[in-house]
Amino acid sequence: PNASVIGDVMIADKASVWYNCVLRADLNSIRIGAYSNIQDRAVLLAAKDNPFGLSASLEIGDYVSVGQGALLHGCKIEHDVSIGMGAIVGEGCVIEQGAVVGNGSVVLAGTRIGAGEYWVGNPATKQREVTKDEKEVITNEAETIYNTSLQHREEFLPFGQAYTNLEQARKFIGNLPAAK
C-alpha cells in the first residue's frame, strides 16, 4: 500500500513489492519477473549508464527474493536467486541463476556471481556452492511470499478503497459526518 514506484517499471504477474520500498526508474528501466518479491524497505535504482559497458537498467528474473532493506543498483539478477536482508548489489553486477547473496553482503560494482554460488561478506566473496536443499528453499520462499501477498491484498485493499471512496463522496456531497 505504500511503496514508491517511479518511472519505467514493469512488474510481472504474481510478483510483489512490499511496504516502504522504492523502485526508481527515472533514468532507465526496472523489470521484475513472476513470483519475485521485493521485501520491506528495499531500494531498487536503475542507472543512466555504467562504466562496464553493460545495460544500466535493473533486471530481476522469476522467483527472486530481495530481502528487507536491500539495495540494488543498475544490475541483472537472473532467475531463482536470493538476495539477503540489507545486502547491497552494485552497479553493473550480474547475479546468475540459483545464486545466493547473504544478509548484509556488499557485492562490489561490476562483479559477476556464477550460477549456484553462495557469496557473503563485505566485500562479498564466494564461500561455496548452493546446496540442493537451498535451491529448493529459494523457489519455495518466493511462492510462500506470493501467497502471503494475497492475504495482505485481501486484508488491506478493501479498507483502503472504502476510505478513498468515502473521501471522494465527501468532496462531491459536502460535509458528511465522520465515520464511526
Disulfide bonds with the S-S distance in Angstrom:
none
